[in-house]
Amino acid sequence: MYAIFFDKDNITYRLPVNPEQIEITSTQAIERYEILKSGQVAIPTHMELKEYSFECELPHTVTHYTETSRGFKNADYYLRLFEQWRKNLEPVRFIACNGMGDDINSLVLIEDLRITEKAGEEGDKYVSFSLLEYVDLEKQIIPKPADQLLPGVIKEEPPKGGNPKHNGTYTVVRGDSLWAIAKKFYGDGSLYTKIVEANRDKIKNPSLIYPGQKLVIPE
């Protein structure tokens, strides 16, 4: 059993009934590319935001399994609270404790809220939560656009006439790959095929290049 809390504006709200389970989804974003004559390769790029989902009951009156009997609040109280946070587009801290392993403690957005009311149990609400991990954009390292540079800082313009690193040829060094070379000259590793096409006499297998090879780097 998990004890579930939401913390907002230094006030902690415990759900009156513990859910039986919590599902946590953690996905790694992976990009796939086709390599000539070699099949696919997979390149991990980043971890996607975690998702948390669970179902619980919000009773209308105190029951023998209510965890908050001393400060009991009914279902409508919690639902008004959740809807207010969502309406204000505000994240809330989500805490789940099982008394054994590490707690879940994360800022989240209440992405989806599904409410069921059953005949014969009028007033009681069964709620399905879908929560999405929240990351504060302002705390991320994001390059500032030119119009937000500090006073006195002059934005450098790239020299005209193409990539300054480009001189028509490149000599392969140990540890190089066509993907890395294309990334260096074009800013996009998937454009390695341009180099392959320009060096058909030297490159028989795109997966095999050797230190000392002098490759033509087309514009």
Secondary structure as a PSIPRED ss2 file (coil, helix, strand):
# PSIPRED VFORMAT (PSIPRED V4.0)

   1 M C   1.000  0.000  0.000
   2 Y C   1.000  0.000  0.000
   3 A E   0.000  0.000  1.000
   4 I E   0.000  0.000  1.000
   5 F E   0.000  0.000  1.000
   6 F E   0.000  0.000  1.000
   7 D E   0.000  0.000  1.000
   8 K E   0.000  0.000  1.000
   9 D C   1.000  0.000  0.000
  10 N C   1.000  0.000  0.000
  11 I E   0.000  0.000  1.000
  12 T E   0.000  0.000  1.000
  13 Y E   0.000  0.000  1.000
  14 R E   0.000  0.000  1.000
  15 L C   1.000  0.000  0.000
  16 P C   1.000  0.000  0.000
  17 V C   1.000  0.000  0.000
  18 N C   1.000  0.000  0.000
  19 P C   1.000  0.000  0.000
  20 E C   1.000  0.000  0.000
  21 Q C   1.000  0.000  0.000
  22 I E   0.000  0.000  1.000
  23 E E   0.000  0.000  1.000
  24 I E   0.000  0.000  1.000
  25 T E   0.000  0.000  1.000
  26 S C   1.000  0.000  0.000
  27 T C   1.000  0.000  0.000
  28 Q E   0.000  0.000  1.000
  29 A E   0.000  0.000  1.000
  30 I E   0.000  0.000  1.000
  31 E E   0.000  0.000  1.000
  32 R E   0.000  0.000  1.000
  33 Y E   0.000  0.000  1.000
  34 E E   0.000  0.000  1.000
  35 I E   0.000  0.000  1.000
  36 L C   1.000  0.000  0.000
  37 K C   1.000  0.000  0.000
  38 S C   1.000  0.000  0.000
  39 G E   0.000  0.000  1.000
  40 Q E   0.000  0.000  1.000
  41 V E   0.000  0.000  1.000
  42 A E   0.000  0.000  1.000
  43 I E   0.000  0.000  1.000
  44 P E   0.000  0.000  1.000
  45 T E   0.000  0.000  1.000
  46 H E   0.000  0.000  1.000
  47 M E   0.000  0.000  1.000
  48 E C   1.000  0.000  0.000
  49 L C   1.000  0.000  0.000
  50 K C   1.000  0.000  0.000
  51 E E   0.000  0.000  1.000
  52 Y E   0.000  0.000  1.000
  53 S E   0.000  0.000  1.000
  54 F E   0.000  0.000  1.000
  55 E E   0.000  0.000  1.000
  56 C E   0.000  0.000  1.000
  57 E E   0.000  0.000  1.000
  58 L E   0.000  0.000  1.000
  59 P C   1.000  0.000  0.000
  60 H C   1.000  0.000  0.000
  61 T C   1.000  0.000  0.000
  62 V C   1.000  0.000  0.000
  63 T C   1.000  0.000  0.000
  64 H C   1.000  0.000  0.000
  65 Y C   1.000  0.000  0.000
  66 T C   1.000  0.000  0.000
  67 E C   1.000  0.000  0.000
  68 T C   1.000  0.000  0.000
  69 S C   1.000  0.000  0.000
  70 R C   1.000  0.000  0.000
  71 G C   1.000  0.000  0.000
  72 F C   1.000  0.000  0.000
  73 K C   1.000  0.000  0.000
  74 N C   1.000  0.000  0.000
  75 A H   0.000  1.000  0.000
  76 D H   0.000  1.000  0.000
  77 Y H   0.000  1.000  0.000
  78 Y H   0.000  1.000  0.000
  79 L H   0.000  1.000  0.000
  80 R H   0.000  1.000  0.000
  81 L H   0.000  1.000  0.000
  82 F H   0.000  1.000  0.000
  83 E H   0.000  1.000  0.000
  84 Q H   0.000  1.000  0.000
  85 W H   0.000  1.000  0.000
  86 R H   0.000  1.000  0.000
  87 K H   0.000  1.000  0.000
  88 N C   1.000  0.000  0.000
  89 L C   1.000  0.000  0.000
  90 E C   1.000  0.000  0.000
  91 P C   1.000  0.000  0.000
  92 V E   0.000  0.000  1.000
  93 R E   0.000  0.000  1.000
  94 F E   0.000  0.000  1.000
  95 I E   0.000  0.000  1.000
  96 A E   0.000  0.000  1.000
  97 C E   0.000  0.000  1.000
  98 N C   1.000  0.000  0.000
  99 G C   1.000  0.000  0.000
 100 M C   1.000  0.000  0.000
 101 G C   1.000  0.000  0.000
 102 D C   1.000  0.000  0.000
 103 D C   1.000  0.000  0.000
 104 I E   0.000  0.000  1.000
 105 N E   0.000  0.000  1.000
 106 S E   0.000  0.000  1.000
 107 L E   0.000  0.000  1.000
 108 V E   0.000  0.000  1.000
 109 L E   0.000  0.000  1.000
 110 I E   0.000  0.000  1.000
 111 E E   0.000  0.000  1.000
 112 D E   0.000  0.000  1.000
 113 L E   0.000  0.000  1.000
 114 R E   0.000  0.000  1.000
 115 I E   0.000  0.000  1.000
 116 T E   0.000  0.000  1.000
 117 E C   1.000  0.000  0.000
 118 K C   1.000  0.000  0.000
 119 A C   1.000  0.000  0.000
 120 G C   1.000  0.000  0.000
 121 E C   1.000  0.000  0.000
 122 E C   1.000  0.000  0.000
 123 G C   1.000  0.000  0.000
 124 D C   1.000  0.000  0.000
 125 K E   0.000  0.000  1.000
 126 Y E   0.000  0.000  1.000
 127 V E   0.000  0.000  1.000
 128 S E   0.000  0.000  1.000
 129 F E   0.000  0.000  1.000
 130 S E   0.000  0.000  1.000
 131 L E   0.000  0.000  1.000
 132 L E   0.000  0.000  1.000
 133 E E   0.000  0.000  1.000
 134 Y C   1.000  0.000  0.000
 135 V C   1.000  0.000  0.000
 136 D C   1.000  0.000  0.000
 137 L H   0.000  1.000  0.000
 138 E H   0.000  1.000  0.000
 139 K H   0.000  1.000  0.000
 140 Q C   1.000  0.000  0.000
 141 I C   1.000  0.000  0.000
 142 I C   1.000  0.000  0.000
 143 P C   1.000  0.000  0.000
 144 K C   1.000  0.000  0.000
 145 P C   1.000  0.000  0.000
 146 A H   0.000  1.000  0.000
 147 D H   0.000  1.000  0.000
 148 Q H   0.000  1.000  0.000
 149 L C   1.000  0.000  0.000
 150 L C   1.000  0.000  0.000
 151 P C   1.000  0.000  0.000
 152 G C   1.000  0.000  0.000
 153 V C   1.000  0.000  0.000
 154 I C   1.000  0.000  0.000
 155 K C   1.000  0.000  0.000
 156 E C   1.000  0.000  0.000
 157 E C   1.000  0.000  0.000
 158 P C   1.000  0.000  0.000
 159 P C   1.000  0.000  0.000
 160 K C   1.000  0.000  0.000
 161 G C   1.000  0.000  0.000
 162 G C   1.000  0.000  0.000
 163 N C   1.000  0.000  0.000
 164 P C   1.000  0.000  0.000
 165 K C   1.000  0.000  0.000
 166 H C   1.000  0.000  0.000
 167 N C   1.000  0.000  0.000
 168 G C   1.000  0.000  0.000
 169 T E   0.000  0.000  1.000
 170 Y E   0.000  0.000  1.000
 171 T E   0.000  0.000  1.000
 172 V C   1.000  0.000  0.000
 173 V C   1.000  0.000  0.000
 174 R C   1.000  0.000  0.000
 175 G C   1.000  0.000  0.000
 176 D C   1.000  0.000  0.000
 177 S C   1.000  0.000  0.000
 178 L H   0.000  1.000  0.000
 179 W H   0.000  1.000  0.000
 180 A H   0.000  1.000  0.000
 181 I H   0.000  1.000  0.000
 182 A H   0.000  1.000  0.000
 183 K H   0.000  1.000  0.000
 184 K H   0.000  1.000  0.000
 185 F H   0.000  1.000  0.000
 186 Y H   0.000  1.000  0.000
 187 G C   1.000  0.000  0.000
 188 D C   1.000  0.000  0.000
 189 G H   0.000  1.000  0.000
 190 S H   0.000  1.000  0.000
 191 L H   0.000  1.000  0.000
 192 Y H   0.000  1.000  0.000
 193 T H   0.000  1.000  0.000
 194 K H   0.000  1.000  0.000
 195 I H   0.000  1.000  0.000
 196 V H   0.000  1.000  0.000
 197 E H   0.000  1.000  0.000
 198 A H   0.000  1.000  0.000
 199 N C   1.000  0.000  0.000
 200 R C   1.000  0.000  0.000
 201 D C   1.000  0.000  0.000
 202 K C   1.000  0.000  0.000
 203 I C   1.000  0.000  0.000
 204 K C   1.000  0.000  0.000
 205 N C   1.000  0.000  0.000
 206 P C   1.000  0.000  0.000
 207 S C   1.000  0.000  0.000
 208 L C   1.000  0.000  0.000
 209 I C   1.000  0.000  0.000
 210 Y C   1.000  0.000  0.000
 211 P C   1.000  0.000  0.000
 212 G C   1.000  0.000  0.000
 213 Q C   1.000  0.000  0.000
 214 K E   0.000  0.000  1.000
 215 L E   0.000  0.000  1.000
 216 V E   0.000  0.000  1.000
 217 I C   1.000  0.000  0.000
 218 P C   1.000  0.000  0.000
 219 E C   1.000  0.000  0.000
